[in-house]
């Protein structure tokens, strides 16, 4: 138990060191130590062994430049390597025996570490000591390939009990230790990086004897392909995701086959890149993209999950018309707006006893009504940018009263001398009646050849028919005579009214 606590403490210390001092690159699975000298440590799980007994020794390397090689063996390893070791004692007494291990890093630098363990004399009995051996389903597996190990116990006394299994290094157990018969047990493991990995089985018998046996496999790099997403694997549904496939371990550039699983998603690809988009922004959509890289018999597959999130589900909208009195067969201006002021796409407008002028729904439609009375207008709309439905998909609605008769739209024009009595300008006053909504002056003209209207270049002013107001303009006449002056008005319903008057000039004004 003390030995296992020491091993756990050593493993935690070494892990902390490598996290802070190492750079890990998955291509070729290379560890590059940035600082520190090359050192190694050798430990055993047993405090003493019997002469001739095989037991596992774990080497832990710190510093230098990985991968490493162990003198007297083939292949390389990363930071940890477990090997079987056998020591003998020809004396009649127990003695501490030291054994040395030499490790060389990829830069050619070497270091040595020693293990001192008590070796007891071999006891002469009529029964051979307990032992075991291990076989692997594949001694040169690929990265992430599951390997099945089978351990077989022999000799010893009585019944065998398999008590533990260690996959070795960074191996992950894929099948738990399972004793399949009186002499054998199996277990499975896979490895995420290439290199040498030694698995160890622990066995005991009914007489209290214990033994270990080990098996080393060489994990091959093999072929792989990885996927990266830009800007992320999760984006708003209005955006797209770009995917890039990066191959590794292929003898030549592979070809790529892309596919996608997920409703409402579109995939387009070219070579080792692909783009995924959602068909709309109404709902959150998820899917998985798979790419297969192939070069002859070399192949690798990778997949990546993607999520497209819908925007805000609340958008308040309304429909209204320009205030005024409207009659049958008159084009009434309506407006469909969002409280946020954003642009809307109107998908449907329904009218009682009427029709949308032009037949195409828009944010600012004109509607013509056939009969008098109160009429209902409803519409469906959504945000043009995000696709969010107005009022959670409910109909927008308003009602309007259509009159049977229409008050004529008319105007009057009068001319008054300038109250300052400078006799240079004459004030024109234009009033209107029967306007639908607002009205404004479109033009003020005269048949006088040198006629001028002050502020003729100014923006048209708009007056509401709800107020008793007038439009004023100063006009200028230089020569005597009787001259006609004409005003033209337009209201919100598009109707026009024209009025005129005559102004007589008796002499030059100075």
Helices and strands as residue ranges (DSSP letters): H 2-21, E 22-25, E 30-33, E 39-44, E 48-50, E 54-62, E 68-70, E 80-86, E 95-105, E 110-120, E 131-136, E 147-154, E 160-166, E 172-179, E 184-190, E 195-205, E 210-219, E 224-230, E 234-236, E 240-248, E 255-261, E 265-270, E 273-278, E 285-295, E 298-309, E 317-321, E 326-327, E 331-338, E 344-351, E 354-356, E 366-369, E 373-383, G 390-393, E 396-403, E 410-417, E 425-433, E 438-446, E 452-453, E 462-464, E 471-476, E 481-491, E 496-505
